[in-house]
Every structure is written in C-alpha cells, then in structure tokens.
Amino acid sequence: MSLATVNQRRAMSLSVMMPLRGAWQAKASLDGTEPVTSATISAPGLSLTGTMRRTGPFLGRTGLSATGGRGGLGVVREAKAYRGISVRLIVEDILRESGEILATDADSTILGLTFLHWTRQRDRAGHQLTRLVEAVGATWRLRDAGTVWIGVDTYPTITFDHVFLHEDPARSRLSIAPVDARLRPGVTFLNRRVVNVTHHFTDKLRTEVEYQ
C-alpha cells in the first residue's frame, strides 16, 4: 500500500524534489482517473500545499505534476525601478503581483536592508526574486505550506533513524531509506551540507540527497 496521498487519494507513486532555492516540484501517479484540481500532498514527514501544473488520465490512473505555492513565481513580470526602498517592500511587490505569500519566519534582518536604487528586470517572478536576494547574500525557497521563505542558510546538524543505501561521491549524491520524509535542504546530515532532497514514495520511502 502506498505511503502517500494527493488530495486524500492514494498515490501509487510520488516523487517530491525540494531544492535549496526555489519551489518544490512533485510528480505522482494516482489510483483511478477522477480529475485532480488542487495539490495537497500528505505522507509520513510531509504535508505540502501547492498548485497543480499538469494532470490527466493514463492507463486507468491519473498522472500529475505540481509545484509549491500558488504557481505565480513562474509567470513573467514587468520591469520596475525602485528608489530608497527596503528589500521587504520589493519582495512584497513581487509576491503580491504573483499571488504568493511571504513566510512569517522570513529573515527580518535581510528584509530590512535597503537599496538606494534597484531595477527589477522583466523576467519570471522567481528569477526576479533570486536576483534580489542574491544581491544581499540570501536565498529563497518555498516552505511546505507554500509560503516564500527568505534568509541565509546556517546548515544546522540533524540526525534521524535511517538505513544508508549507497553513495556516489563523484556526483555528491547519496541515498537512504529513512523513517519518514523529514529531511530538507539547508541542513547538515551525515556531515554533509544538503542542497537538494528528492523523496520517492511507493510502498516504501527512498530519499536521494545532493550535497556540497
């Protein structure tokens, strides 16, 4: 029996890729062919709220892909010039246009920094956000609940029960069989700084870790 559900429907398979910067992405195959219109993903250690990108029936199942948040960060936004403005106000401008929400635990110190001048180039909202936060030495990504976190990663060390499966040092990747999907990027695990995590669910859970 599958460990995961999407909108309370059993997922025959589910993969969730969680990057150090940007929005998480999910792909799933669901039991049955009923249409899926929203993306609420649940599994041990995982509770995600996102937006459906593509979905459709195939061989008695429903395939889908989803992304974190409300889907607005992939839409092109127009250029805009700012003067004497805080990072927070520029971020809020981008998110308001994109229909996205700033996380309550976003770094207030970073958001409080100011620019004498800032020009927002015409680009996808996510790219506008990336250029902005990189200019102040920060990063951004989507929280599980779909809100936009901005801050500086400190890579705290975490430990949890797991079975080590294999490692490819040449590609800076390893695989584990964990007890749940609690692992996220931006932490130190097995003495490695984790930058990307992909959780694969079927009748068991396997996690692929990309590290620095």
ABEGO torsion letter per residue (X at the ends): XBABBBGGBBBABBBBBBBABEBBBBBBBBBEABBBABBBBBBBGBBBBBBBABBEBBGGBBBBBBBBEAGAAABBBBBBBBBGBBAAAAAAAAAAAAGBBBBAABBAAAAABBBABBBBBBBBAAAAAAAAAAAAGBBBBBBAAGBBBBEBBAGBBBBBBBBBABBBAAAGBBBBBBABAABBBGBBBGGBBBABBBBBBBABBBBBBBBX
